């Protein structure tokens, strides 16, 4: 049985303007400039630069009376205008709903191109200096094309033989490919075309002028690579019947080698990331001074020409339907322009208030630059301080940089969890990591400290943390285990 009934329900929904404001707040300076440029191009009612002295607001207020004039001879009755349609998402210009942030689900439509010779072309050009048959040249070019950005050929040679047959119509054997690969190994930078780290280091050592240290280094890499990587120095001393001094000199020769020969090519086409700080903090007379990057505060105003169009419509006696349609379009553009100007002001205010609260919260750190003075701070601490939502603080912190007297820092780096020391005080985990890093730097590298010993040292310093927590912090600092930190 079908029944009909009425139901009233309250629900919260974000308006398109609120969504756009959140996205504006999230944008770092460079992305914000691109967004601003796009808005200026898309909305002719928005202009950059200083506004003329005349007051625009009075003219814009005339819009109400302009719409009242719809009751003249060729009128469009109020009932004929669907207010919902006017305010619906369909009438919001497409450029108002486009995202321009760094979220992972956005598709990157602009592919950057870099000029210059690619790494592969650089290697191919060198092949021209070798005397190779046509088939060998084709194989060499295929091998060069298989070199990754680190300079390695990480594919099995048997698979390459099959690929040459199926894709290049070149029927060859494994021995021929190995012979051509030896030619590729002669290319610069030294070590390029190696199939693994061991082969890469060996190629580079064979290129060097031979002496006792180089000969020993080659012997270690080719015949005791596993013991070397695991730093089993005692086994190496016994295996090669050498002194610690000889082993240390050979290891120094190995440490001078480049484990990623492809990365040394100066003509590669990798993008270089430039960070533009969104804020700057300076110490003036012992006090902190915060400034917002001026590129975040552009001068914008509403187009005078568009407001003049409204004045012209108001003074016009004969109002055609096309004129009335035009005035609705103009109003829409003016509304968008005024909203965008207001959104930018709100963005500036939100950025400044949030960063100011962070600066004051971490005042001791910004005055000294000592990471041990960083206070435990989570997003909610700042959100409560400025009476804003945690998500707003997160948007500011995740993608903004601040220029400090101690370098350019990512704002989110100032946030950290807390733990209680033996005095019952809340301390930042960043402080503990800094102390852990200092202890490891000052350890005897001949006998590195194990995680258990590090935990005991930290406990003696007043930070009672477990061994597994020390291991976690050490891994976060990208510090290897004790055995791999050992030096002879």
C-alpha positions as CSV (number, residue, x, y, z in Angstrom):
1,X,0.0,0.0,0.0
2,X,1.4,3.4,-1.0
3,X,1.5,6.2,1.4
4,X,2.5,9.9,1.2
5,X,3.8,11.9,4.0
6,X,5.8,15.1,4.6
7,X,9.1,15.1,6.4
8,X,11.2,18.1,7.5
9,X,14.9,17.6,7.9
10,X,17.8,19.9,8.7
11,X,21.2,19.2,7.0
12,X,24.4,21.0,6.6
13,X,25.9,21.4,3.2
14,X,28.8,23.4,1.9
15,X,28.0,26.0,-0.7
16,X,30.2,26.1,-3.8
17,X,31.7,29.4,-2.5
18,X,32.7,27.7,0.8
19,X,34.3,24.9,-1.1
20,X,36.2,27.3,-3.4
21,X,37.4,29.2,-0.3
22,X,38.8,26.1,1.3
23,X,40.6,25.3,-1.9
24,X,42.1,28.8,-2.1
25,X,43.3,28.5,1.5
26,X,45.0,25.2,0.6
27,X,47.0,26.6,-2.3
28,X,50.6,27.6,-1.8
29,X,51.8,30.9,-3.3
30,X,52.8,29.7,-6.8
31,X,49.6,27.7,-7.3
32,X,47.6,30.7,-5.9
33,X,49.1,33.0,-8.5
34,X,48.1,30.5,-11.3
35,X,44.5,30.4,-9.8
36,X,44.4,34.2,-9.7
37,X,45.6,34.5,-13.3
38,X,43.0,32.0,-14.4
39,X,40.2,34.0,-12.6
40,X,41.4,37.2,-14.2
41,X,41.3,35.6,-17.7
42,X,37.9,34.0,-17.2
43,X,36.0,36.8,-15.5
44,X,36.1,40.1,-17.4
45,X,34.4,41.8,-14.5
46,X,37.5,41.3,-12.4
47,X,40.6,43.5,-12.9
48,X,44.0,43.7,-11.4
49,X,45.8,46.8,-10.2
50,X,44.5,49.8,-8.1
51,X,40.9,50.9,-8.4
52,X,40.0,54.4,-9.5
53,X,39.0,56.8,-6.8
54,X,35.3,56.6,-7.7
55,X,33.2,54.6,-5.4
56,X,31.9,51.5,-7.1
57,X,29.6,50.2,-4.4
58,X,27.0,52.9,-5.0
59,X,26.9,52.0,-8.7
60,X,26.6,48.3,-7.9
61,X,23.7,49.0,-5.6
62,X,21.9,50.4,-8.5
63,X,21.5,46.8,-9.8
64,X,18.4,46.3,-7.6
65,X,16.6,49.2,-9.2
66,X,17.7,48.0,-12.6
67,X,16.0,44.7,-12.0
68,X,12.9,46.5,-10.8
69,X,12.7,48.2,-14.2
70,X,11.7,44.8,-15.6
71,X,8.1,45.9,-14.9
72,X,8.2,48.3,-17.9
73,X,6.6,47.9,-21.3
74,X,8.4,44.7,-22.5
75,X,8.7,43.3,-19.0
76,X,9.8,40.0,-17.7
77,X,7.6,39.2,-14.8
78,X,9.2,38.1,-11.6
79,X,7.5,34.8,-11.8
80,X,9.2,34.2,-15.2
81,X,12.6,34.2,-13.5
82,X,13.4,30.9,-11.8
83,X,15.4,32.0,-8.8
84,X,16.6,28.4,-8.1
85,X,18.0,28.2,-11.6
86,X,19.8,31.5,-11.1
87,X,21.4,30.3,-7.9
88,X,22.0,26.7,-9.0
89,X,25.3,25.1,-9.7
90,X,24.5,25.0,-13.4
91,X,24.7,28.8,-13.6
92,X,28.0,28.9,-11.8
93,X,30.7,29.3,-14.5
94,X,32.8,26.3,-15.0
95,X,36.0,28.1,-13.9
96,X,34.4,28.7,-10.5
97,X,34.1,24.9,-9.9
98,X,37.5,23.8,-11.1
99,X,40.0,22.5,-8.6
100,X,43.6,23.9,-8.6
101,X,45.3,22.3,-5.7
102,X,47.8,19.4,-5.1
103,X,45.4,16.7,-4.1
104,X,46.3,13.2,-5.3
105,X,43.0,12.6,-7.1
106,X,43.5,15.6,-9.5
107,X,44.7,14.8,-13.0
108,X,47.7,16.8,-14.1
109,X,46.7,18.1,-17.5
110,X,49.7,20.4,-18.1
111,X,52.8,18.3,-19.0
112,X,56.0,20.3,-18.6
113,X,58.6,20.0,-21.3
114,X,62.3,20.5,-20.7
115,X,64.7,21.4,-23.5
116,X,68.1,19.8,-24.0
117,X,69.6,16.4,-24.7
118,X,68.0,13.5,-22.9
119,X,70.2,11.0,-21.0
120,X,69.3,8.3,-23.5
121,X,70.3,10.5,-26.4
122,X,73.5,11.5,-24.6
123,X,74.4,7.8,-24.5
124,X,73.3,7.1,-28.0
125,X,75.5,9.9,-29.3
126,X,78.5,8.2,-27.7
127,X,77.8,4.9,-29.5
128,X,78.6,6.6,-32.8
129,X,82.2,6.7,-31.8
130,X,82.4,2.9,-31.7
131,X,83.0,0.6,-34.6
132,X,80.0,-1.7,-34.5
133,X,78.2,-3.6,-37.2
134,X,74.6,-2.6,-38.1
135,X,73.2,-5.4,-35.9
136,X,75.5,-4.6,-33.0
137,X,74.5,-0.9,-33.2
138,X,70.9,-1.9,-33.1
139,X,71.5,-4.1,-30.1
140,X,73.5,-1.3,-28.4
141,X,70.8,1.3,-29.0
142,X,68.2,-1.1,-27.6
143,X,70.4,-1.7,-24.5
144,X,70.8,2.1,-24.1
145,X,67.1,2.5,-24.3
146,X,66.7,0.0,-21.4
147,X,68.9,2.1,-19.1
148,X,66.8,3.7,-16.3
149,X,67.3,7.2,-14.8
150,X,69.8,5.8,-12.2
151,X,72.0,4.4,-15.0
152,X,71.2,0.7,-14.6
153,X,69.8,-2.0,-16.9
154,X,67.6,-3.9,-14.5
155,X,66.2,-6.4,-17.0
156,X,67.4,-9.9,-17.5
157,X,69.6,-10.3,-20.6
158,X,67.6,-13.4,-21.7
159,X,64.4,-11.2,-21.7
160,X,66.3,-8.6,-23.7
161,X,67.2,-11.2,-26.3
162,X,63.6,-12.2,-26.6
163,X,62.5,-8.6,-26.9
164,X,65.0,-7.9,-29.7
165,X,63.5,-10.8,-31.6
166,X,59.8,-9.9,-31.0
167,X,59.9,-6.1,-31.2
168,X,63.0,-5.3,-33.3
169,X,63.1,-8.4,-35.6
170,X,66.7,-8.9,-34.5
171,X,67.6,-12.5,-33.9
172,X,70.7,-12.9,-31.8
173,X,72.1,-14.8,-28.9
174,X,73.0,-14.2,-25.3
175,X,76.8,-14.1,-26.0
176,X,76.4,-11.4,-28.6
177,X,74.3,-9.2,-26.3
178,X,76.9,-9.6,-23.5
179,X,79.6,-8.6,-26.0
180,X,77.7,-5.4,-26.9
181,X,76.9,-4.7,-23.3
182,X,80.6,-4.6,-22.6
183,X,80.8,-1.8,-25.1
184,X,77.9,0.0,-23.4
185,X,79.9,-0.2,-20.2
186,X,82.6,1.9,-21.8
187,X,80.2,4.9,-22.1
188,X,80.2,7.9,-19.8
189,X,79.4,8.4,-17.0
190,X,81.4,5.4,-15.7
191,X,79.2,2.6,-14.4
192,X,76.3,3.2,-16.8
193,X,74.6,0.1,-18.1
194,X,75.4,-2.0,-15.1
195,X,72.9,-4.7,-14.1
196,X,73.4,-4.2,-10.3
197,X,75.3,-2.2,-7.8
198,X,78.2,-4.7,-7.6
199,X,78.8,-4.5,-11.4
200,X,78.4,-0.7,-11.3
201,X,81.1,-0.2,-8.7
202,X,83.4,-2.7,-10.4
203,X,83.1,-0.9,-13.8
204,X,84.1,2.4,-12.1
205,X,87.1,0.9,-10.3
206,X,88.4,-0.8,-13.5
207,X,88.3,2.7,-15.1
208,X,90.6,4.1,-12.4
209,X,94.4,4.2,-12.6
210,X,95.6,1.0,-10.9
211,X,97.4,1.0,-7.5
212,X,97.4,-1.2,-4.4
213,X,94.3,0.4,-3.0
214,X,92.3,0.2,-6.2
215,X,93.4,-3.5,-6.8
216,X,92.2,-4.4,-3.3
217,X,89.0,-2.5,-3.7
218,X,88.3,-4.4,-7.0
219,X,89.1,-7.7,-5.2
220,X,86.6,-6.8,-2.4
221,X,83.8,-5.8,-4.7
222,X,84.2,-8.8,-7.1
223,X,84.9,-11.5,-4.5
224,X,83.5,-10.4,-1.1
225,X,80.7,-8.0,-2.0
226,X,78.2,-9.5,0.6
227,X,80.7,-9.2,3.5
228,X,81.5,-5.6,2.4
229,X,77.8,-4.5,2.2
230,X,77.2,-6.1,5.7
231,X,80.4,-4.5,7.0
232,X,81.8,-7.7,8.3
233,X,85.3,-6.2,8.4
234,X,86.9,-8.9,10.5
235,X,86.0,-11.5,7.8
236,X,87.5,-9.2,5.1
237,X,90.7,-8.8,7.1
238,X,91.0,-12.6,7.4
239,X,90.0,-13.3,3.8
240,X,92.5,-11.0,2.2
241,X,95.1,-11.1,5.0
242,X,95.5,-7.4,5.1
243,X,95.8,-4.7,7.8
244,X,93.1,-2.4,9.0
245,X,94.9,0.5,7.4
246,X,94.9,-1.2,4.0
247,X,91.2,-2.1,4.3
248,X,90.3,1.5,5.3
249,X,92.1,2.9,2.3
250,X,90.4,0.5,-0.1
251,X,87.0,1.3,1.4
252,X,87.7,5.0,1.0
253,X,88.3,4.4,-2.7
254,X,84.9,2.6,-2.9
255,X,83.1,5.3,-1.1
256,X,84.3,7.8,-3.7
257,X,82.3,6.0,-6.4
258,X,78.9,6.9,-7.7
259,X,76.2,4.3,-7.0
260,X,73.8,6.1,-9.4
261,X,75.8,7.1,-12.5
262,X,72.6,8.3,-14.3
263,X,72.0,10.9,-11.6
264,X,75.3,12.7,-12.4
265,X,74.2,13.5,-16.0
266,X,73.9,17.3,-16.0
267,X,71.7,17.4,-19.1
268,X,68.9,15.3,-17.7
269,X,65.3,16.5,-18.0
270,X,64.2,16.2,-14.4
271,X,62.0,19.0,-13.1
272,X,63.6,21.2,-10.5
273,X,61.3,22.2,-7.7
274,X,61.5,25.8,-6.5
275,X,60.0,26.6,-3.1
276,X,58.4,30.0,-2.7
277,X,57.9,30.7,1.1
278,X,54.4,31.8,1.9
279,X,55.5,33.5,5.2
280,X,58.6,35.1,6.6
281,X,59.6,35.2,10.2
282,X,62.3,37.7,11.4
283,X,63.7,38.5,14.8
284,X,63.5,42.3,15.3
285,X,64.8,43.7,18.6
286,X,64.4,40.3,20.3
287,X,60.8,39.9,19.1
288,X,59.3,37.8,16.3
289,X,57.9,39.5,13.3
290,X,55.6,37.7,10.9
291,X,54.9,38.8,7.3
292,X,52.8,37.2,4.5
293,X,54.4,36.9,1.1
294,X,53.1,40.0,-0.8
295,X,52.3,37.8,-3.8
296,X,49.4,36.4,-1.7
297,X,47.9,39.9,-1.5
298,X,47.2,41.1,-5.1
299,X,45.4,44.3,-5.8
300,X,42.0,43.5,-7.4
301,X,38.9,45.5,-8.1
302,X,35.6,45.2,-10.0
303,X,35.6,46.3,-13.6
304,X,34.3,49.9,-14.0
305,X,33.1,49.1,-17.5
306,X,30.7,46.5,-16.2
307,X,29.3,48.8,-13.6
308,X,28.8,51.4,-16.4
309,X,26.8,48.9,-18.3
310,X,24.4,48.7,-15.4
311,X,24.1,52.5,-15.3
312,X,23.4,52.5,-19.0
313,X,20.7,50.0,-18.6
314,X,19.1,51.9,-15.8
315,X,19.0,55.1,-17.8
316,X,17.7,53.4,-20.9
317,X,14.0,53.9,-21.6
318,X,13.5,51.1,-24.0
319,X,14.6,47.8,-22.4
320,X,14.6,44.8,-24.8
321,X,14.6,41.2,-23.6
322,X,18.2,40.9,-24.9
323,X,19.3,43.8,-22.7
324,X,17.6,42.2,-19.7
325,X,19.3,38.9,-20.4
326,X,22.6,40.8,-20.6
327,X,22.1,42.5,-17.3
328,X,21.5,39.2,-15.6
329,X,24.8,38.0,-17.1
330,X,26.6,41.1,-15.9
331,X,25.2,40.7,-12.4
332,X,26.5,37.1,-12.3
333,X,30.0,38.2,-13.3
334,X,29.9,41.1,-10.8
335,X,28.8,38.7,-8.0
336,X,31.6,36.3,-8.9
337,X,34.2,39.1,-9.0
338,X,33.1,40.6,-5.6
339,X,33.1,37.1,-4.1
340,X,36.6,36.3,-5.4
341,X,38.0,39.6,-4.0
342,X,36.3,38.8,-0.6
343,X,37.6,35.2,-0.7
344,X,41.2,36.4,-1.2
345,X,40.9,38.8,1.7
346,X,39.6,36.0,3.9
347,X,42.4,33.7,2.7
348,X,45.0,36.3,3.6
349,X,43.4,36.7,7.1
350,X,43.2,32.9,7.7
351,X,46.8,32.3,6.6
352,X,48.1,35.1,8.8
353,X,46.1,34.3,11.9
354,X,47.0,30.6,11.7
355,X,50.7,31.1,11.1
356,X,50.8,33.8,13.8
357,X,49.3,31.3,16.3
358,X,51.9,28.7,15.3
359,X,54.7,31.2,15.6
360,X,53.6,32.3,19.1
361,X,53.1,28.7,20.2
362,X,56.7,27.8,19.1
363,X,58.2,31.2,20.1
364,X,61.1,29.6,21.9
365,X,62.1,27.6,18.8
366,X,61.9,30.5,16.4
367,X,64.0,32.7,18.7
368,X,66.8,30.1,19.1
369,X,66.5,27.7,16.1
370,X,67.1,24.8,18.4
371,X,64.8,21.9,17.5
372,X,65.0,20.7,21.1
373,X,62.9,23.8,22.0
374,X,60.0,22.7,19.8
375,X,56.9,22.2,22.0
376,X,54.5,19.3,21.4
377,X,51.8,20.7,19.1
378,X,48.9,19.1,17.2
379,X,46.4,20.6,14.8
380,X,43.7,20.9,17.5
381,X,46.0,23.1,19.6
382,X,46.1,25.7,16.9
383,X,42.5,25.2,15.9
384,X,41.3,25.9,19.5
385,X,43.6,28.9,19.7
386,X,42.2,30.6,16.6
387,X,38.7,29.2,17.0
388,X,38.7,27.6,13.6
389,X,38.2,24.0,12.3
390,X,41.0,21.5,12.4
391,X,40.7,21.0,8.7
392,X,41.4,24.7,8.0
393,X,44.6,24.5,10.1
394,X,45.5,21.3,8.2
395,X,45.1,23.1,4.8
396,X,47.4,25.9,5.9
397,X,50.0,23.6,7.4
398,X,50.3,20.9,4.7
399,X,51.4,22.9,1.7
400,X,52.8,26.2,3.1
401,X,56.5,27.1,3.7
402,X,57.9,29.7,6.1
403,X,61.2,31.5,5.7
404,X,62.9,31.6,9.1
405,X,66.4,32.8,10.2
406,X,67.3,29.1,10.2
407,X,66.2,28.2,6.7
408,X,62.9,27.6,4.8
409,X,60.7,25.1,6.6
410,X,57.5,23.3,5.8
411,X,54.9,24.5,8.3
412,X,53.6,21.0,9.1
413,X,57.1,20.2,10.4
414,X,56.4,22.2,13.5
415,X,53.6,19.8,14.5
416,X,54.6,16.8,16.6
417,X,53.2,14.4,19.1
418,X,54.1,14.5,22.8
419,X,55.4,12.2,25.4
420,X,56.1,12.5,29.2
421,X,59.6,12.7,30.4
422,X,60.8,11.5,33.9
423,X,59.9,14.9,35.3
424,X,56.3,14.5,34.3
425,X,56.7,17.2,31.6
426,X,55.2,17.0,28.1
427,X,58.0,17.0,25.5
428,X,57.9,16.9,21.7
429,X,58.9,13.7,19.9
430,X,60.9,16.0,17.6
431,X,63.0,16.9,20.6
432,X,63.7,13.3,21.4
433,X,64.6,12.6,17.7
434,X,67.0,15.5,17.7
435,X,68.8,14.2,20.9
436,X,68.8,10.6,19.4
437,X,70.4,12.0,16.2
438,X,73.0,13.9,18.2
439,X,73.9,10.8,20.2
440,X,74.4,8.7,17.1
441,X,76.5,11.4,15.5
442,X,78.8,11.4,18.5
443,X,79.1,7.6,18.9
444,X,82.3,5.7,18.3
445,X,81.8,4.5,14.7
446,X,84.1,1.5,15.4
447,X,81.6,0.3,18.0
448,X,78.2,1.9,17.1
449,X,75.5,1.9,19.7
450,X,72.7,-0.7,19.4
451,X,69.0,0.4,19.8
452,X,69.1,-1.1,23.3
453,X,72.1,1.0,24.3
454,X,70.5,4.1,22.7
455,X,67.3,3.5,24.7
456,X,69.4,3.3,27.9
457,X,71.2,6.6,27.1
458,X,67.9,8.4,26.4
459,X,66.5,7.0,29.6
460,X,69.5,8.4,31.5
461,X,68.8,11.8,29.8
462,X,65.3,11.7,31.2
463,X,63.4,10.2,28.2
464,X,62.1,6.7,29.2
465,X,61.2,5.2,25.9
466,X,61.3,1.5,24.8
467,X,63.9,0.0,22.4
468,X,61.3,-0.6,19.7
469,X,60.4,3.2,19.9
470,X,64.0,4.0,19.5
471,X,64.1,1.8,16.4
472,X,61.0,3.6,15.0
473,X,62.5,7.0,15.5
474,X,65.8,5.9,14.0
475,X,64.1,4.6,10.9
476,X,62.1,7.9,10.6
477,X,65.5,9.7,10.7
478,X,66.7,7.4,8.0
479,X,69.6,6.1,10.1
480,X,70.7,2.5,9.6
481,X,71.1,-0.1,12.3
482,X,74.3,-0.2,14.4
483,X,76.1,-2.8,12.2
484,X,75.7,-0.7,9.0
485,X,77.0,2.4,10.8
486,X,80.2,0.7,11.6
487,X,83.5,2.2,10.3
488,X,87.0,0.9,10.4
